[in-house]
Amino acid sequence: MDFLKLEGRTVLVLGLANRKSVAAHTGRVLAEAGAKVVYSVHTEERRESVRKVAGDAPVLVCDVGEQSSIDRLPDELGELLGDEKLHGIVHSIAFADYSAGWLPFHETPRAAFLQAIDVSCFSFVAVSNALRDLLDPEHGSVVATSISTTRMAAENYGYMAPVKAALDSAVCFLAKSFSEFSQVRFNAVQPGLLKTQSSAGIPGYVDSYLFAEQATLRKQAVRTEEVANTIAFLLSPRSSGVNAQGIVIDAGMGVNYFDRRLVQGDGE
């Protein structure tokens, strides 16, 4: 039974990096549901490195930090679609330059912050705008990958929380803007800490991940496939009433900061 009704629908997944990435897990879930997946990566070198991960799915190159590259994306994707429409977009792209090492937030380098905003947030706006004529105007769905909370001032995450807050706001504004001429929906998944190669580059991430795992109600960290499952739901007609929302996927961590075992320090 095709409960999600994704059979035959075409979805562009931006940000494929490796087998552990949210994009890879999402692509697998979509393919299992019968969707046609097209991936996008930011360089030719990355395209070659993800060939085995992508399988038979097409892989386009789009450097979202360059507007000219975004401008080429509709033509390249249009050639693959032919007369068909694009039914969904998954934006699973984020970048932060931590080469300066850990710095308190008030010392955030201007160039690093603006680059993170450009790649991690504005690219969501720019790609949505570039592909607006390809999207199915009645059933299109666009999903961004954010984080579970942008109000928790985690020192090691630094300026990326404000960047993700901008992304969450952009989701709402795009939903409103597109509603003037279509029924395309915009939503965000907001996962807790995940075990991915990208997150491993965040200073002190492993310690935060282990703590977050103990803070969940089930004492098990959020799995990347759980995020992918939620993305698939948001892309499907089954979520037609969900628009301009952020769905938190944190296994209950957000209500459990005062867990007795954490407070008393007797967690595993």
ZILIN-V57307 format. One record per residue. N is the residue number from 1. RES is the residue in one small letter. SS is DSSP state (a for helix, b for strand, c for the rest). PHI is phi in degrees with one decimal (999 if undefined). PSI is psi as a letter, one per 30 degrees, with the letter a starting at -180 (none if undefined). Layout:
n:N res:RES ss:SS phi:PHI psi:PSI
n:N res:RES ss:SS phi:PHI psi:PSI
This chain:
n:1 res:m ss:c phi:999 psi:k
n:2 res:d ss:c phi:-87.5 psi:i
n:3 res:f ss:c phi:-61.7 psi:e
n:4 res:l ss:c phi:-76.7 psi:f
n:5 res:k ss:c phi:57.5 psi:h
n:6 res:l ss:c phi:-100.1 psi:f
n:7 res:e ss:c phi:-55.3 psi:k
n:8 res:g ss:c phi:80.6 psi:f
n:9 res:r ss:c phi:-82.5 psi:k
n:10 res:t ss:b phi:-101.7 psi:k
n:11 res:v ss:b phi:-128.9 psi:k
n:12 res:l ss:b phi:-93.6 psi:k
n:13 res:v ss:b phi:-113.5 psi:j
n:14 res:l ss:b phi:-95.6 psi:k
n:15 res:g ss:c phi:108.4 psi:g
n:16 res:l ss:c phi:-63.5 psi:k
n:17 res:a ss:c phi:-119.4 psi:e
n:18 res:n ss:c phi:-165.8 psi:a
n:19 res:r ss:c phi:-64.5 psi:f
n:20 res:k ss:c phi:-89.3 psi:f
n:21 res:s ss:c phi:-72.3 psi:l
n:22 res:v ss:a phi:-57.8 psi:e
n:23 res:a ss:a phi:-60.8 psi:e
n:24 res:a ss:a phi:-65.5 psi:e
n:25 res:h ss:a phi:-62.1 psi:e
n:26 res:t ss:a phi:-63.7 psi:e
n:27 res:g ss:a phi:-59.6 psi:e
n:28 res:r ss:a phi:-66.4 psi:e
n:29 res:v ss:a phi:-62.7 psi:e
n:30 res:l ss:a phi:-64.1 psi:e
n:31 res:a ss:a phi:-63.6 psi:e
n:32 res:e ss:a phi:-63.0 psi:f
n:33 res:a ss:c phi:-85.9 psi:g
n:34 res:g ss:c phi:93.9 psi:g
n:35 res:a ss:c phi:-78.2 psi:l
n:36 res:k ss:b phi:-97.8 psi:j
n:37 res:v ss:b phi:-103.4 psi:k
n:38 res:v ss:b phi:-120.9 psi:k
n:39 res:y ss:b phi:-101.2 psi:l
n:40 res:s ss:b phi:-135.8 psi:k
n:41 res:v ss:b phi:-128.1 psi:l
n:42 res:h ss:c phi:-94.5 psi:f
n:43 res:t ss:c phi:-144.4 psi:l
n:44 res:e ss:a phi:-62.8 psi:e
n:45 res:e ss:a phi:-62.5 psi:e
n:46 res:r ss:a phi:-67.3 psi:e
n:47 res:r ss:a phi:-60.2 psi:e
n:48 res:e ss:a phi:-67.6 psi:e
n:49 res:s ss:a phi:-74.1 psi:f
n:50 res:v ss:c phi:-104.8 psi:g
n:51 res:r ss:a phi:-54.2 psi:e
n:52 res:k ss:a phi:-68.2 psi:e
n:53 res:v ss:a phi:-69.5 psi:e
n:54 res:a ss:a phi:-74.3 psi:f
n:55 res:g ss:c phi:65.3 psi:b
n:56 res:d ss:c phi:-87.6 psi:f
n:57 res:a ss:c phi:-71.5 psi:k
n:58 res:p ss:c phi:-63.4 psi:k
n:59 res:v ss:b phi:-125.9 psi:j
n:60 res:l ss:b phi:-95.0 psi:l
n:61 res:v ss:b phi:-113.2 psi:k
n:62 res:c ss:c phi:-145.1 psi:j
n:63 res:d ss:c phi:-86.3 psi:j
n:64 res:v ss:c phi:-69.6 psi:f
n:65 res:g ss:c phi:-81.5 psi:f
n:66 res:e ss:c phi:-121.9 psi:j
n:67 res:q ss:a phi:-62.1 psi:e
n:68 res:s ss:a phi:-62.9 psi:e
n:69 res:s ss:a phi:-69.9 psi:e
n:70 res:i ss:a phi:-64.2 psi:e
n:71 res:d ss:a phi:-64.4 psi:f
n:72 res:r ss:a phi:-80.4 psi:f
n:73 res:l ss:a phi:-59.9 psi:e
n:74 res:p ss:a phi:-59.6 psi:e
n:75 res:d ss:a phi:-67.6 psi:e
n:76 res:e ss:a phi:-66.6 psi:e
n:77 res:l ss:a phi:-71.2 psi:e
n:78 res:g ss:a phi:-60.4 psi:e
n:79 res:e ss:a phi:-63.5 psi:e
n:80 res:l ss:a phi:-73.9 psi:e
n:81 res:l ss:a phi:-76.2 psi:e
n:82 res:g ss:c phi:65.6 psi:b
n:83 res:d ss:c phi:-88.6 psi:f
n:84 res:e ss:c phi:-83.5 psi:l
n:85 res:k ss:c phi:-99.3 psi:l
n:86 res:l ss:b phi:-87.9 psi:k
n:87 res:h ss:c phi:-97.1 psi:f
n:88 res:g ss:b phi:-160.4 psi:l
n:89 res:i ss:b phi:-131.7 psi:k
n:90 res:v ss:b phi:-116.5 psi:j
n:91 res:h ss:b phi:-99.6 psi:j
n:92 res:s ss:c phi:-120.7 psi:h
n:93 res:i ss:c phi:-124.7 psi:k
n:94 res:a ss:c phi:-153.0 psi:k
n:95 res:f ss:c phi:-147.5 psi:k
n:96 res:a ss:c phi:-140.3 psi:k
n:97 res:d ss:c phi:-92.6 psi:j
n:98 res:y ss:c phi:-101.2 psi:g
n:99 res:s ss:c phi:-64.8 psi:f
n:100 res:a ss:c phi:-78.8 psi:f
n:101 res:g ss:c phi:83.4 psi:a
n:102 res:w ss:c phi:-70.8 psi:k
n:103 res:l ss:c phi:-133.5 psi:k
n:104 res:p ss:c phi:-63.1 psi:l
n:105 res:f ss:a phi:-55.8 psi:e
n:106 res:h ss:a phi:-69.8 psi:f
n:107 res:e ss:a phi:-104.3 psi:g
n:108 res:t ss:c phi:-56.4 psi:k
n:109 res:p ss:c phi:-65.4 psi:k
n:110 res:r ss:a phi:-55.2 psi:e
n:111 res:a ss:a phi:-62.8 psi:e
n:112 res:a ss:a phi:-66.9 psi:e
n:113 res:f ss:a phi:-64.6 psi:e
n:114 res:l ss:a phi:-66.9 psi:e
n:115 res:q ss:a phi:-65.7 psi:e
n:116 res:a ss:a phi:-64.9 psi:e
n:117 res:i ss:a phi:-62.8 psi:e
n:118 res:d ss:a phi:-63.9 psi:e
n:119 res:v ss:a phi:-77.0 psi:e
n:120 res:s ss:a phi:-89.2 psi:f
n:121 res:c ss:a phi:-122.7 psi:d
n:122 res:f ss:a phi:-62.0 psi:f
n:123 res:s ss:a phi:-60.1 psi:e
n:124 res:f ss:a phi:-63.3 psi:e
n:125 res:v ss:a phi:-67.2 psi:e
n:126 res:a ss:a phi:-64.5 psi:e
n:127 res:v ss:a phi:-68.0 psi:e
n:128 res:s ss:a phi:-59.9 psi:e
n:129 res:n ss:a phi:-65.9 psi:e
n:130 res:a ss:a phi:-63.8 psi:e
n:131 res:l ss:c phi:-101.5 psi:g
n:132 res:r ss:c phi:-60.3 psi:e
n:133 res:d ss:c phi:-77.6 psi:f
n:134 res:l ss:c phi:-88.9 psi:f
n:135 res:l ss:b phi:-70.0 psi:k
n:136 res:d ss:c phi:-61.3 psi:j
n:137 res:p ss:c phi:-68.6 psi:f
n:138 res:e ss:c phi:-99.8 psi:e
n:139 res:h ss:c phi:-128.3 psi:g
n:140 res:g ss:c phi:-68.8 psi:k
n:141 res:s ss:b phi:-143.2 psi:k
n:142 res:v ss:b phi:-123.6 psi:k
n:143 res:v ss:b phi:-128.2 psi:k
n:144 res:a ss:b phi:-107.5 psi:l
n:145 res:t ss:b phi:-102.4 psi:j
n:146 res:s ss:c phi:-113.8 psi:b
n:147 res:i ss:c phi:-134.8 psi:l
n:148 res:s ss:c phi:-64.5 psi:e
n:149 res:t ss:c phi:-152.2 psi:k
n:150 res:t ss:c phi:-105.8 psi:g
n:151 res:r ss:c phi:-99.8 psi:f
n:152 res:m ss:c phi:-81.8 psi:j
n:153 res:a ss:c phi:-82.0 psi:i
n:154 res:a ss:c phi:-71.0 psi:j
n:155 res:e ss:c phi:-60.0 psi:e
n:156 res:n ss:c phi:-75.6 psi:f
n:157 res:y ss:c phi:-81.6 psi:f
n:158 res:g ss:c phi:57.0 psi:b
n:159 res:y ss:c phi:-75.7 psi:f
n:160 res:m ss:a phi:-71.9 psi:f
n:161 res:a ss:a phi:-66.6 psi:e
n:162 res:p ss:a phi:-59.9 psi:e
n:163 res:v ss:a phi:-64.2 psi:e
n:164 res:k ss:a phi:-67.5 psi:e
n:165 res:a ss:a phi:-63.1 psi:e
n:166 res:a ss:a phi:-64.4 psi:e
n:167 res:l ss:a phi:-63.7 psi:e
n:168 res:d ss:a phi:-60.2 psi:e
n:169 res:s ss:a phi:-68.0 psi:e
n:170 res:a ss:a phi:-61.0 psi:e
n:171 res:v ss:a phi:-57.0 psi:e
n:172 res:c ss:a phi:-65.4 psi:e
n:173 res:f ss:a phi:-69.8 psi:e
n:174 res:l ss:a phi:-68.3 psi:e
n:175 res:a ss:a phi:-58.8 psi:e
n:176 res:k ss:a phi:-66.9 psi:e
n:177 res:s ss:a phi:-63.5 psi:e
n:178 res:f ss:a phi:-69.7 psi:f
n:179 res:s ss:c phi:-67.7 psi:f
n:180 res:e ss:c phi:-71.0 psi:f
n:181 res:f ss:c phi:-139.0 psi:g
n:182 res:s ss:c phi:-158.6 psi:l
n:183 res:q ss:c phi:-112.4 psi:g
n:184 res:v ss:c phi:-63.9 psi:k
n:185 res:r ss:b phi:-101.1 psi:k
n:186 res:f ss:b phi:-128.0 psi:k
n:187 res:n ss:b phi:-144.4 psi:l
n:188 res:a ss:b phi:-130.8 psi:k
n:189 res:v ss:b phi:-95.3 psi:k
n:190 res:q ss:b phi:-127.9 psi:i
n:191 res:p ss:b phi:-78.1 psi:l
n:192 res:g ss:c phi:-74.5 psi:a
n:193 res:l ss:c phi:-65.9 psi:k
n:194 res:l ss:c phi:-116.8 psi:l
n:195 res:k ss:c phi:-94.3 psi:i
n:196 res:t ss:c phi:-127.6 psi:l
n:197 res:q ss:c phi:-68.5 psi:e
n:198 res:s ss:c phi:-65.8 psi:e
n:199 res:s ss:a phi:-67.0 psi:f
n:200 res:a ss:a phi:-62.9 psi:f
n:201 res:g ss:a phi:-80.7 psi:f
n:202 res:i ss:c phi:-81.6 psi:k
n:203 res:p ss:c phi:-56.5 psi:k
n:204 res:g ss:c phi:70.4 psi:g
n:205 res:y ss:a phi:-66.0 psi:e
n:206 res:v ss:a phi:-60.1 psi:e
n:207 res:d ss:a phi:-62.4 psi:e
n:208 res:s ss:a phi:-65.5 psi:e
n:209 res:y ss:a phi:-62.7 psi:e
n:210 res:l ss:a phi:-66.1 psi:e
n:211 res:f ss:a phi:-66.3 psi:e
n:212 res:a ss:a phi:-60.8 psi:e
n:213 res:e ss:a phi:-61.4 psi:e
n:214 res:q ss:a phi:-73.0 psi:f
n:215 res:a ss:a phi:-82.3 psi:f
n:216 res:t ss:c phi:-70.1 psi:l
n:217 res:l ss:c phi:-66.9 psi:e
n:218 res:r ss:c phi:-95.6 psi:f
n:219 res:k ss:c phi:63.3 psi:g
n:220 res:q ss:c phi:-136.3 psi:k
n:221 res:a ss:c phi:-65.1 psi:l
n:222 res:v ss:c phi:-64.7 psi:k
n:223 res:r ss:c phi:-95.1 psi:k
n:224 res:t ss:a phi:-61.7 psi:e
n:225 res:e ss:a phi:-66.7 psi:f
n:226 res:e ss:a phi:-68.3 psi:e
n:227 res:v ss:a phi:-66.2 psi:e
n:228 res:a ss:a phi:-61.4 psi:e
n:229 res:n ss:a phi:-62.2 psi:e
n:230 res:t ss:a phi:-68.9 psi:e
n:231 res:i ss:a phi:-60.3 psi:e
n:232 res:a ss:a phi:-59.5 psi:e
n:233 res:f ss:a phi:-62.7 psi:e
n:234 res:l ss:a phi:-66.9 psi:f
n:235 res:l ss:a phi:-80.9 psi:f
n:236 res:s ss:c phi:-89.4 psi:l
n:237 res:p ss:a phi:-60.8 psi:f
n:238 res:r ss:a phi:-65.7 psi:f
n:239 res:s ss:a phi:-106.5 psi:g
n:240 res:s ss:c phi:-58.1 psi:f
n:241 res:g ss:c phi:-90.8 psi:g
n:242 res:v ss:c phi:-101.4 psi:j
n:243 res:n ss:c phi:-149.5 psi:k
n:244 res:a ss:c phi:61.4 psi:h
n:245 res:q ss:b phi:-121.1 psi:l
n:246 res:g ss:b phi:-121.2 psi:k
n:247 res:i ss:b phi:-101.6 psi:j
n:248 res:v ss:b phi:-79.5 psi:k
n:249 res:i ss:b phi:-125.7 psi:i
n:250 res:d ss:c phi:-132.8 psi:g
n:251 res:a ss:c phi:55.2 psi:h
n:252 res:g ss:c phi:84.7 psi:g
n:253 res:m ss:a phi:-57.7 psi:e
n:254 res:g ss:a phi:-65.4 psi:f
n:255 res:v ss:a phi:-108.9 psi:g
n:256 res:n ss:c phi:-124.6 psi:g
n:257 res:y ss:c phi:-64.9 psi:f
n:258 res:f ss:c phi:-103.5 psi:g
n:259 res:d ss:c phi:-54.7 psi:k
n:260 res:r ss:a phi:-54.2 psi:e
n:261 res:r ss:a phi:-68.9 psi:e
n:262 res:l ss:a phi:-69.8 psi:e
n:263 res:v ss:a phi:-62.8 psi:e
n:264 res:q ss:a phi:-86.2 psi:f
n:265 res:g ss:c phi:73.6 psi:g
n:266 res:d ss:c phi:-110.1 psi:g
n:267 res:g ss:c phi:-72.4 psi:l
n:268 res:e ss:c phi:-72.8 psi:none
